[in-house]
Amino acid sequence: MSEKDRMINGLLYNGEDESLVEDRSNCAKLLKQYSLTYPNQKEKRKKILEELFGSVGINPNVQCPFYCDYGKNIHVGNNFYANYDCVFLDVCRIDIGDNCLLGPKVCIYTAAHPIDANVRSYSLEYGKPIKIGDDVWIGGNVVINPGVTIGNNVVIGSGSVVTHDIPSDSVAAGNPCKVIRNINQQDHDYWNNLAKEYFDNFHYVDDDEK
């Protein structure tokens, strides 16, 4: 089993392995290319993300700067949005579903190190995959630790440190992050009424009316 195989499967591996160093170097080159694009260059940005990530859905929007280790272990669904200064340490797989929004400085860490200092001194590391469901909004400065699964339709409050799984249909926050309450019908009614008011009063002016 190669060091890369060991890494992806969550076993101890040597992060200084030549093939892994090369993969990180290739990732850095793509990140540099991406950082030199402009927000209105949507097709160019999408092509770079398709080369950088393991898989990308439709309409990805990743603000610069953005950082990751390998890129290929990142899989995002449709309408993915990451605000400025997000960091993905993707030594293991990161799966993010459809319609997910990440605030600025969100950090997703699959990477971990042994507690024993002697073992750490051998440059041995390991990781655990992270999974985030559909329709998740993660506030700014949130840290998601290795091995966490976040369900569907979840809101994570800004500044939270997520150390354990978060169930679907919940609002969670804190350090360590805990469920504050469930998302209920009252929430849906309140926000849908506000959305209805917006659309009822929105008038689009086309070129013929100018």
NURO-922738 format. One line per 5 residues: for each residue x, y, z of N, C-alpha, C. Coordinates in steps of 0.05 Angstrom, whole numbers, plus 32768, in hexadecimal, padded with zeros to 4 digits. Layout:
<nodes>
X,Y,Z,X,Y,Z,X,Y,Z | ...
</nodes>
This chain:
<nodes>
8011,7FE8,8000,8000,8000,8000,8012,8019,8000 | 800C,802C,7FEE,801C,8044,7FEC,8016,8057,8003 | 8027,806B,8006,8022,807F,801B,8007,808E,8015 | 8002,8093,7FFB,7FE9,80A0,7FF4,7FD1,808F,7FFB | 7FD2,8075,7FF6,7FBD,8063,7FFD,7FB8,8063,801B
7FCE,8062,802A,7FCC,8062,8047,7FBF,807C,8051 | 7FC7,8093,8045,7FBC,80AD,804C,7F9E,80AD,8048 | 7F95,80A6,8030,7F79,80A7,8029,7F68,8095,803A | 7F74,807E,8043,7F65,806A,8053,7F68,806F,8071 | 7F73,8086,8079,7F73,808D,8095,7F88,807F,80A6
7F9C,8073,8099,7FB2,8066,80A7,7FC9,8079,80AB | 7FDB,8072,80BD,7FF3,8082,80C0,8003,8082,80A6 | 800C,8099,809E,801C,809C,8085,8031,80B1,8089 | 8045,80B1,8078,805A,80C5,8079,8054,80DB,8065 | 804F,80F3,8070,8047,810A,8060,805D,8115,804E
8076,810B,8053,808D,8114,8043,8093,8102,802C | 8081,80EE,8027,8084,80DD,8010,8086,80ED,7FF6 | 8098,80E5,7FE4,809D,80F5,7FCC,8083,80F8,7FBB | 8073,80E4,7FB8,805B,80E6,7FA8,8047,80F9,7FB4 | 8046,80FA,7FCF,8033,810C,7FDC,803D,8129,7FDA
8058,812D,7FDD,8063,8147,7FD9,805D,8152,7FBD | 8060,8140,7FA9,805A,8148,7F8D,803C,814F,7F8A | 802B,813F,7F96,800E,8145,7F94,8008,8160,7FA1 | 8014,8166,7FB7,800F,8180,7FC4,801A,8197,7FB3 | 8030,8192,7FA6,803C,81A6,7F94,802A,81AC,7F7C
801E,8197,7F71,800B,819A,7F5A,7FF2,81A9,7F63 | 7FE9,81A3,7F7C,7FD2,81B1,7F87,7FD9,81CE,7F8A | 7FF0,81D4,7F94,7FF8,81F0,7F98,7FF9,8200,7F7E | 8001,81F3,7F69,8002,8200,7F4E,7FE6,8207,7F45 | 7FD3,81F5,7F49,7FB7,81FA,7F41,7FAA,8210,7F52
7FB1,8210,7F6C,7FA7,8225,7F7E,7FB2,8240,7F75 | 7FCB,8241,7F6D,7FD7,825A,7F63,7FC8,8263,7F4A | 7FC3,8251,7F38,7FB4,8258,7F1F,7F99,8264,7F26 | 7F8C,8256,7F39,7F71,825F,7F41,7F72,827B,7F4D | 7F86,8280,7F5D,7F88,829A,7F6B,7F8D,82B1,7F58
7F96,82AB,7F40,7F9B,82C0,7F2C,7F83,82C5,7F1A | 7F6D,82B7,7F1E,7F55,82BC,7F0F,7F44,82D2,7F1C | 7F32,82DD,7F0C,7F1F,82F1,7F16,7F03,82E4,7F1A | 7EF3,82EF,7F2C,7ED9,82E3,7F32,7EC7,82DF,7F1A | 7ECA,82F1,7F06,7EB8,82EF,7EEE,7EC2,82DA,7EDA
7ED9,82CD,7EDF,7EE3,82B8,7ECE,7ED9,829D,7ED7 | 7EBE,829A,7ED6,7EB1,8283,7EE2,7EB9,8269,7ED5 | 7EBA,8268,7EBA,7EC1,8250,7EAC,7EDE,8247,7EB2 | 7EF0,825B,7EB2,7F0C,8255,7EB7,7F0F,824A,7ED4 | 7F02,8257,7EE6,7F03,824E,7F02,7EF8,8232,7F06
7EE2,822D,7EF8,7ED5,8212,7EFB,7EE8,81FD,7EEF | 7EF6,8202,7ED9,7F08,81EF,7ECD,7F1F,81E9,7EE0 | 7F29,81FD,7EEE,7F3F,81F9,7F01,7F35,81E8,7F19 | 7F1D,81EF,7F23,7F12,81E0,7F39,7F0D,81C2,7F31 | 7F05,81BE,7F18,7F00,81A2,7F0F,7F1A,8193,7F0E
7F30,81A1,7F08,7F4A,8193,7F08,7F55,8190,7F25 | 7F4F,81A4,7F36,7F59,81A4,7F51,7F4A,8190,7F63 | 7F30,8190,7F63,7F1F,8180,7F74,7F1B,8164,7F68 | 7F13,8152,7F7A,7F0C,8137,7F70,7EF3,8137,7F60 | 7EDF,8147,7F68,7EC7,814B,7F58,7EB9,8165,7F60
7EAC,8171,7F4C,7E9F,818B,7F50,7E84,818B,7F43 | 7E6F,8194,7F51,7E55,8197,7F45,7E52,81B0,7F34 | 7E3A,81B7,7F2D,7E35,81CF,7F1D,7E37,81E8,7F2F | 7E40,81FE,7F23,7E3F,8218,7F2F,7E50,821A,7F49 | 7E6A,8211,7F48,7E7B,8215,7F60,7E84,8232,7F62
7E88,823B,7F7A,7E91,8257,7F7E,7EA4,8257,7F97 | 7EBE,8258,7F91,7ED2,8257,7FA7,7EE1,8272,7FA6 | 7EDF,8281,7FBB,7EED,829B,7FBC,7F0A,8297,7FC4 | 7F1B,82A8,7FB9,7F37,82A8,7FC0,7F3D,82BB,7FD8 | 7F50,82B4,7FE9,7F61,829C,7FE7,7F53,8283,7FF1
7F5B,826C,7FE5,7F51,8252,7FED,7F6A,8240,7FEF | 7F6A,822E,8003,7F81,821D,8007,7F79,8200,800B | 7F88,81ED,8000,7F84,81D1,8006,7F9F,81C3,8002 | 7FA0,81AA,800C,7FB9,819A,800A,7FBC,818C,7FEF | 7FA7,817E,7FE7,7FA8,816D,7FD0,7F92,8173,7FBB
7F7B,817C,7FC4,7F66,8182,7FB2,7F56,816B,7FA8 | 7F63,8155,7FA0,7F56,813E,7F94,7F44,812F,7FA8 | 7F48,8134,7FC1,7F38,8127,7FD5,7F1F,8137,7FDD | 7F1B,814D,7FCF,7F04,815F,7FD4,7EEE,815A,7FBF | 7ED6,8155,7FC8,7EBF,814F,7FB6,7EA8,8161,7FBF
7E9F,8173,7FAD,7E8A,8186,7FB4,7E73,8183,7FA0 | 7E5B,8188,7FAA,7E43,8186,7F9A,7E3C,819F,7F8B | 7E23,81A1,7F83,7E19,81B8,7F74,7E17,81D1,7F86 | 7E1D,81E8,7F7A,7E19,8202,7F87,7E29,8205,7FA0 | 7E42,81FB,7F9F,7E54,81FD,7FB6,7E60,8219,7FB7
7E60,8225,7FCF,7E6C,8240,7FD3,7E7E,8240,7FEB | 7E97,8249,7FE7,7EAA,824D,7FFC,7EB4,8269,7FFC | 7EB0,8277,8012,7EB8,8293,8014,7ED6,8295,8018 | 7EE0,82AD,801C,7EFD,82B2,801D,7F0C,82A2,8033 | 7F24,8299,802C,7F37,828F,803F,7F30,8274,804C
7F22,8263,803D,7F1C,8248,8047,7F34,8236,8044 | 7F36,8223,8057,7F4D,8210,8057,7F42,81F4,8059 | 7F49,81E3,8045,7F41,81C6,8046,7F5B,81B6,8047 | 7F5F,81A8,805D,7F75,8195,805F,7F6A,8179,8058 | 7F6E,8173,803F,7F60,815B,8033,7F72,8143,8030
7F7F,813B,8045,7F8F,8122,8044,7F7C,810A,8040 | 7F64,810C,804B,7F4F,80F9,8046,7F38,8107,8037 | 7F24,80F7,8030,7F0E,8101,801F,7EFD,8116,802E | 7EF6,812C,8020,7EE3,813F,802A,7ECB,813F,8016 | 7EB4,8137,801F,7E9C,8137,800F,7E89,814D,8018
7E81,815F,8006,7E6E,8174,800C,7E57,8173,7FF8 | 7E3F,8174,8002,7E27,8170,7FF1,7E1F,8188,7FE1 | 7E06,8188,7FD8,7DFB,819E,7FC8,7DF3,81B6,7FD9 | 7DF5,81CE,7FCD,7DEB,81E6,7FD8,7DF7,81EC,7FF4 | 7E11,81E9,7FF6,7E1F,81EE,800F,7E2E,8209,800E
7E2C,8219,8023,7E39,8233,8025,7E4D,8233,803C | 7E65,823C,8036,7E7A,823E,804B,7E81,825B,804E | 7E81,8264,8067,7E89,8280,806D,7EA7,8283,806B | 7EB2,829B,806F,7ECF,829F,806D,7EDE,8290,8083 | 7EF6,8288,807C,7F08,827B,808F,7EFE,8261,809B
7EEC,8253,808C,7EE4,8238,8095,7EFB,8225,8090 | 7F01,8215,80A4,7F18,8202,80A2,7F0D,81E5,80A6 | 7F12,81D5,8092,7F0A,81B9,8092,7F23,81A7,8093 | 7F27,819A,80AA,7F40,818C,80AF,7F3B,816D,80B0 | 7F43,815F,809C,7F43,8142,809E,7F5E,8138,80AA
7F72,8149,80AB,7F8D,8142,80B3,7F8F,8141,80D2 | 7F9E,812E,80DB,7FA3,812B,80F8,7FC0,8120,80FD | 7FC9,8123,8116,7FE4,8119,811D,7FE2,8108,8136 | 7FF4,80F5,8139,7FF4,80E4,8151,7FF8,80F4,816A | 7FEB,80EB,8180,7FEF,80F9,819A,800B,80F4,81A4
8016,80DD,819E,8031,80D6,81A8,8046,80E7,8199 | 8056,80F6,81A7,806A,8108,819B,807F,80F8,818C | 8087,80E1,8196,809C,80D1,8189,8092,80C8,816D | 8079,80BF,816B,806E,80B6,8151,806C,80CE,813E | 8064,80E5,8149,8062,80FD,8138,807D,8104,812C
8093,80FF,813B,80AE,8106,8132,80B6,80F7,8119 | 80A9,80E1,8112,80AF,80D2,80FA,80A0,80DC,80E2 | 8094,80F4,80E4,8084,8100,80CF,806C,80EF,80C7 | 8062,80DF,80DB,804B,80CF,80D6,8031,80DE,80DD | 801E,80DD,80CB,8004,80EA,80CE,7FEE,80D7,80C8
7FD5,80E0,80CC,7FBE,80D1,80C3,7FA7,80E4,80BF | 7F91,80DA,80B5,7F7A,80EB,80B0,7F60,80DC,80B3 | 7F4A,80EB,80B4,7F2F,80DF,80B4,7F1D,80EF,80A2 | 7F0C,80E2,8092,7EFC,80F1,807E,7EE6,8102,808C | 7EDD,8116,807D,7EC8,8128,8086,7EB2,8128,8072
7E99,8127,807B,7E82,8128,8069,7E6E,813D,8072 | 7E66,814E,805F,7E53,8163,8064,7E3C,815F,8050 | 7E23,815F,805A,7E0C,8159,804A,7E03,8170,8038 | 7DEA,816F,802F,7DDE,8183,801D,7DD3,819A,802E | 7DD3,81B2,8022,7DC5,81C9,802D,7DD0,81D1,8049
7DEA,81D2,804A,7DF8,81D9,8064,7E04,81F4,8061 | 7E01,8204,8076,7E0D,821F,8078,7E20,821F,808F | 7E39,8224,808A,7E4E,8224,809F,7E59,8240,80A2 | 7E56,824C,80B9,7E5E,8267,80BE,7E7C,826B,80BE | 7E84,8284,80BE,7EA0,828B,80BD,7EB0,8281,80D5
7ECA,827B,80CF,7EDD,8273,80E4,7ED6,8258,80F2 | 7EC6,8248,80E4,7EC0,822D,80EF,7ED6,821A,80E9 | 7EDD,8209,80FC,7EF1,81F4,80F9,7EE2,81D9,80FA | 7EE5,81C8,80E6,7EDA,81AD,80E6,7EF0,8199,80E8 | 7EF0,8189,80FD,7F06,8177,8103,7F03,815C,80F5
7F19,814C,80F4,7F19,8133,80E6,7F03,8120,80EF | 7EF7,8112,80DB,7EE4,80FD,80E1,7EC7,8106,80E5 | 7EC1,8120,80E3,7EA7,812B,80E8,7E94,8127,80D0 | 7E7B,8120,80D6,7E66,8120,80C2,7E51,8134,80CA | 7E49,8145,80B7,7E34,8159,80BC,7E1D,8152,80A9
7E05,8151,80B4,7DEE,8148,80A5,7DE3,815C,8091 | 7DCB,8158,8087,7DBE,816B,8074,7DB0,8181,8083 | 7DAE,8198,8075,7D9E,81AF,8080,7DA8,81B6,809C | 7DC1,81BD,809E,7DCE,81C4,80B8,7DDA,81E0,80B6 | 7DD8,81EF,80CC,7DE5,8209,80CE,7DF9,8207,80E5
7E12,820E,80DF,7E28,820E,80F3,7E2F,822B,80F9 | 7E2C,8233,8112,7E32,824F,811A,7E4F,8256,8117 | 7E54,826F,8111,7E70,8279,810D,7E81,8274,8125 | 7E9A,826E,8120,7EAD,826A,8136,7EAC,824F,8143 | 7E9B,823D,813A,7E98,8223,8147,7EAF,8210,8140
7EB5,81FE,8153,7EC8,81E9,814E,7EB9,81CE,814F | 7EB7,81C2,8138,7EA6,81AA,8135,7EB7,8191,813A | 7EB2,8183,8150,7EC2,816C,8157,7EB3,8152,8156 | 7E98,8154,8153,7E87,813C,8152,7E72,8140,813C | 7E65,812A,8134,7E51,812B,811F,7E3A,813D,8127
7E2E,814B,8113,7E17,815C,8117,7E00,8151,8106 | 7DE9,814C,8113,7DD3,813F,8104,7DC5,8153,80F1 | 7DB5,8148,80DF,7DA7,8158,80CC,7D92,816A,80D9 | 7D8A,817F,80CB,7D74,8191,80D4,7D7A,819D,80EF | 7D92,81A8,80F2,7D99,81B4,810C,7DA9,81CD,8109
7DA8,81DE,811E,7DBA,81F5,8121,7DCD,81EE,8137 | 7DE7,81F0,8132,7DFC,81E9,8145,7E11,81FE,8147 | 7E1D,8201,815E,7E31,8216,8162,7E41,8210,817B | 7E58,821D,817E,7E68,821C,8197,7E82,820D,8193 | 7E91,820D,81A9,7EAB,81FF,81AA,7EAC,81EF,81C5
7EA8,81D4,81C3,7EA2,81C5,81AA,7E86,81CA,81A0 | 7E82,81C7,8186,7E68,81CC,8179,7E53,81B9,8183 | 7E3C,81C4,818B,7E25,81B3,8194,7E0C,81BC,8187 | 7DF9,81AA,8184,7DDF,81B1,8179,7DD0,81C4,818D | 7DC7,81DB,8182,7DB8,81EE,8192,7D9A,81E8,8191
7D91,81E3,8178,7D75,81DC,8175,7D71,81D0,8159 | 7D5A,81C4,8155,7D52,81B9,813B,7D47,81D0,8129 | 7D4A,81CD,810F,7D3D,81DE,80FC,7D20,81D4,80F8 | 7D0C,81E5,80FC,7CF1,81DB,80FD,7CDF,81EA,80E8 | 7CC5,81E3,80E8,7CB2,81EF,80D5,7CB0,820D,80D9
7CB2,8216,80F1,7CB1,8233,80F7,7CC7,8242,80E8 | 7CDF,8236,80E8,7CF5,8242,80D9,7CEF,8243,80BB | 7CE5,822D,80B0,7CDE,822D,8094,7CC9,8242,808D | 7CB4,8244,809E,7C9E,8257,8099,7CA9,8273,809A | 7CB9,8279,80AE,7CC3,8295,80B1,7CD4,829D,8099
7CE6,828D,8091,7CF8,8295,807B,7CEA,8293,8060 | 7CD8,8281,805D,7CC9,8280,8043,7CB7,8298,8040 | 7CAB,82A2,8056,7C9B,82BA,8055,7CAC,82D2,804E | 7CC4,82D4,8059,7CD6,82EA,8051,7CDE,82E8,8034 | 7CE3,82D0,802A,7CEA,82CC,800E,7CD3,82D4,7FFC
7CBA,82CC,8005,7CA3,82D3,7FF5,7CA0,82F2,7FF3 | 7CA4,8300,8009,7CA2,831D,8009,7CB7,8329,7FF6 | 7CCE,831D,7FF5,7CE3,8327,7FE3,7CDB,8323,7FC6 | 7CD3,830C,7FBF,7CCC,8306,7FA3,7CB3,8314,7F9A | 7CA0,8318,7FAD,7C87,8326,7FA6,7C8D,8344,7F9F
7CA2,834F,7FAC,7CA8,836B,7FA8,7CC0,8370,7F96 | 7CCB,835B,7F8B,7CE2,835E,7F7A,7CD8,8362,7F5D | 7CE2,8378,7F51,7CDA,837E,7F35,7CF3,837F,7F24 | 7CF5,836C,7F11,7D0D,836C,7F00,7D08,837F,7EE8 | 7D1C,8391,7EE5,7D1A,83A4,7ECF,7D2C,839A,7EB9
7D20,8393,7EA2,7D30,8389,7E8B,7D39,83A1,7E7A | 7D48,839B,7E65,7D54,83B0,7E55,7D3F,83C0,7E47 | 7D28,83B4,7E40,7D13,83C3,7E32,7D05,83D8,7E43 | 7D07,83D4,7E5E,7CF9,83E7,7E70,7D0B,83FE,7E79 | 7D25,83FC,7E72,7D38,8410,7E7B,7D34,842A,7E6A
</nodes>
